[in-house]
Amino acid sequence: PSWGLMISEAKGMMFFDPWLIGVPGAALFALILAINLLGDGVRDVTAPENRN
């Protein structure tokens, strides 16, 4: 299942089992952060204004 679906289904149980939202939420956060950092790195390497 997708992480978004896992978070959506766990909303009703978040007071009893908060890790059901926390684990997929943290994984989604880490994935988005990694993609953003990778994109910044690629931009820095390929940007023509940074070349001498």
C-alpha positions in Angstrom: 0.0 0.0 0.0 1.0 3.6 -0.5 2.3 5.7 2.4 -0.6 8.2 1.9 -3.2 5.4 2.2 -1.4 4.1 5.3 -1.6 7.5 6.9 -5.2 8.0 5.9 -6.3 4.7 7.3 -4.4 5.3 10.6 -6.1 8.6 11.3 -8.8 7.0 13.4 -6.3 5.1 15.6 -3.7 7.9 16.1 -4.5 8.3 19.8 -4.0 4.6 20.5 -1.2 3.8 18.0 0.6 7.0 17.0 3.4 5.1 15.3 0.9 4.0 12.6 1.0 7.6 11.3 4.5 8.5 12.5 6.5 5.8 10.6 5.0 6.3 7.1 4.9 10.1 7.8 8.6 10.1 8.6 9.4 7.9 5.6 7.5 10.2 3.3 9.3 13.2 4.9 12.7 11.6 4.4 11.9 10.7 0.8 10.8 14.2 -0.1 13.8 15.7 1.7 16.2 13.4 -0.2 14.6 14.2 -3.6 14.9 18.0 -2.8 18.5 17.7 -1.8 19.3 15.6 -4.8 17.7 18.1 -7.1 19.7 20.9 -5.4 22.9 19.0 -6.0 22.1 18.3 -9.6 21.3 22.0 -10.2 24.6 23.1 -8.5 26.6 20.8 -10.7 24.8 21.6 -14.0 24.2 25.4 -13.5 26.1 27.3 -16.2 26.4 30.5 -14.0 28.7 28.6 -11.6 31.3 27.6 -14.2 34.4 29.6 -14.7 
